[in-house]
Amino acid sequence: MSEWDYDYLSMLDPPELEISSDGSGSIRFGALEGVLDVMSDEWRPDDILQFTIVGSDEGDEIFGRGCAMIRDELLMGRIAFHQGEVSDFEAERLMKNG
């Protein structure tokens, strides 16, 4: 992420962004935990996902939005928190066992 270093991102657990095929998801980094509501952007010609974020950061309620696309085996995107930080991100795909 462009706004935070890895020490902060992995403060409690490894950072994680999960997106399911049913449009649900979750995000976790630093002290932030949230759920995602994901949808594809049908107005754009490429495969861009848009999502909203609702959760908490150190007990404070947070809201945000983001977008992402797959490029060269990476999920690349940007998240923006309501009246707060904006950060670009890159995430590698991890396959879950089972």
ZATI-61630 format. One record per residue: x, y, z of N, C-alpha, C in turn. Coordinates in pm, whole numbers, padded with zeros to 5 digits, always signed. Example, Ala and Ser with C-alpha at 12.3 -4.5 7.8 and 13.67 -1.06 7.14 Angstrom:
BEGIN
+01319-00569+00780+01230-00450+00780+01320-00330+00780 +01285-00225+00708+01367-00106+00714+01290+00003+00787 
This chain:
BEGIN
+00085-00117+00000+00000+00000+00000+00089+00123+00000 +00043+00225-00065+00127+00344-00081+00131+00432+00044 +00034+00421+00133+00028+00512+00249+00081+00454+00379 +00100+00322+00387+00142+00261+00512+00253+00161+00486 +00348+00148+00579+00456+00051+00561+00411-00087+00610 +00492-00189+00578+00452-00325+00609+00444-00350+00759 +00526-00284+00839+00518-00301+00985+00379-00262+01036 +00326-00151+00987+00190-00112+01027+00086-00208+00970 +00099-00240+00842+00000-00327+00776-00013-00462+00846 +00099-00514+00897+00099-00647+00960+00103-00639+01112 +00061-00527+01170+00068-00503+01313+00002-00614+01395 -00117-00659+01359-00188-00763+01434-00187-00897+01363 -00206-00897+01233-00210-01016+01150-00155-00978+01013 -00124-01077+00930-00086-01042+00793-00200-00969+00724 -00171-00867+00643-00277-00795+00574-00349-00888+00476 -00481-00867+00461-00558-00955+00374-00675-00879+00312 -00695-00904+00185-00811-00855+00112-00873-00977+00046 -00997-01006+00077-01064-01124+00023-01188-01081-00052 -01202-01131-00176-01319-01102-00258-01375-01235-00305 -01503-01258-00277-01570-01382-00317-01650-01360-00445 -01680-01468-00513-01756-01459-00638-01900-01411-00617 -01950-01418-00493-02087-01373-00466-02098-01223-00436 -01985-01151-00446-01987-01007-00424-01960-00965-00281 -01928-01060-00194-01891-01024-00057-01739-01025-00046 -01690-00971+00064-01547-00970+00084-01511-00915+00219 -01381-00912+00245-01332-00857+00372-01194-00796+00350 -01157-00708+00441-01026-00645+00437-00974-00637+00580 -00843-00659+00594-00781-00650+00726-00637-00604+00708 -00601-00499+00778-00461-00455+00787-00448-00361+00905 -00330-00356+00964-00312-00274+01083-00415-00311+01187 -00487-00212+01240-00595-00237+01336-00731-00231+01269 -00734-00225+01137-00858-00212+01062-00911-00349+01023 -01043-00366+01042-01114-00483+00992-01244-00434+00931 -01276-00484+00812-01398-00441+00747-01455-00545+00654 -01579-00523+00615-01645-00607+00516-01662-00526+00388 -01664-00596+00277-01676-00533+00146-01807-00572+00079 -01860-00481+00002-01971-00507-00089-01914-00478-00228 -01898-00583-00310-01824-00574-00436-01917-00589-00554 -01892-00509-00659-01967-00525-00785-01875-00489-00901 -01903-00549-01017-01826-00513-01135-01877-00380-01189 -01791-00312-01261-01826-00183-01319-01870-00206-01463 -01998-00215-01486-02051-00244-01619-02040-00126-01714 -02001-00008-01666-01989+00110-01750-01851+00121-01814 -01759+00034-01772-01623+00040-01825-01595-00084-01908 -01512-00074-02010-01486-00188-02096-01395-00294-02035 -01316-00261-01936-01227-00359-01875-01287-00413-01745 -01221-00510-01687-01272-00578-01568-01236-00503-01441 -01310-00400-01411-01286-00321-01291-01393-00356-01188 -01348-00383-01067-01439-00407-00955-01449-00281-00872 -01566-00251-00824-01585-00142-00729-01636-00203-00599 -01600-00141-00488-01646-00193-00360-01660-00082-00257 -01747-00108-00161-01757-00022-00044-01701-00098+00076 -01656-00023+00175-01597-00081+00296-01671-00026+00417 -01709-00115+00508-01767-00077+00637-01693-00160+00741 -01647-00095+00848-01574-00170+00949-01531-00082+01065 -01421-00123+01128-01370-00046+01241-01217-00042+01237 -01164+00064+01293-01020+00085+01305-00994+00133+01448 -00935+00046+01528-00911+00074+01669-01041+00113+01740 -01151+00048+01704-01280+00072+01768-01361+00184+01706 -01301+00262+01617-01376+00369+01549-01437+00315+01421 -01564+00349+01397-01633+00305+01277-01571+00372+01155 -01550+00295+01048-01493+00350+00925-01583+00314+00807 -01579+00399+00707-01650+00378+00581-01553+00414+00470 -01565+00347+00358-01478+00379+00246-01527+00317+00117 -01448+00337+00016-01478+00282-00115-01347+00248-00184 -01357+00171-00289-01237+00135-00363-01270+00077-00498 -01164+00056-00575-01177-00010-00704-01050-00091-00727 -01061-00194-00810-00946-00279-00836-00961-00348-00971 -00847-00390-01026-00846-00468-01150-00727-00563-01145 -00736-00670-01219-00626-00767-01225-00535-00730-01341 -00408-00716-01309-00305-00685-01409-00182-00768-01378 -00140-00849-01475-00018-00928-01461-00013-01007-01331 -00118-01082-01303-00127-01168-01185-00135-01093-01052 -00154-00962-01055-00170-00882-00934-00308-00816-00935 -00366-00802-00817-00485-00720-00801-00435-00581-00765 -00460-00485-00851-00413-00348-00830-00533-00257-00812 -00524-00164-00718-00637-00076-00697-00608+00040-00605 -00716+00098-00558-00709+00215-00469-00824+00205-00371 -00795+00239-00245-00900+00251-00145-00899+00393-00091 -01017+00440-00055-01031+00575+00001-01128+00566+00118 -01086+00618+00231-01171+00618+00349-01242+00752+00360 -01369+00747+00401-01452+00868+00409-01381+00975+00492 -01353+01088+00428-01284+01202+00490-01151+01160+00552 -01079+01070+00485-00952+01021+00538-00853+00988+00429 -00768+00890+00460-00659+00854+00371-00707+00790+00242 -00621+00801+00141-00638+00735+00012-00508+00661-00014 -00518+00535-00056-00397+00456-00079-00413+00365-00199 -00310+00360-00281-00302+00259-00386-00257+00129-00322 -00291+00016-00385-00246-00112-00331-00222-00212-00443 -00142-00311-00412-00122-00428-00496-00134-00549-00406 -00202-00653-00454-00220-00774-00375-00194-00896-00462 -00124-00993-00406-00101-01118-00475-00215-01215-00442 -00248-01298-00537-00355-01396-00517-00300-01517-00441 -00369-01553-00336-00335-01673-00260-00452-01768-00270 -00424-01891-00301-00528-01992-00310-00550-02053-00171 -00676-02070-00133-00708-02131-00003-00712-02281-00021 -00661-02353+00078-00667-02499+00075-00807-02545+00111 -00850-02656+00046-00979-02715+00078-01083-02650+00000 
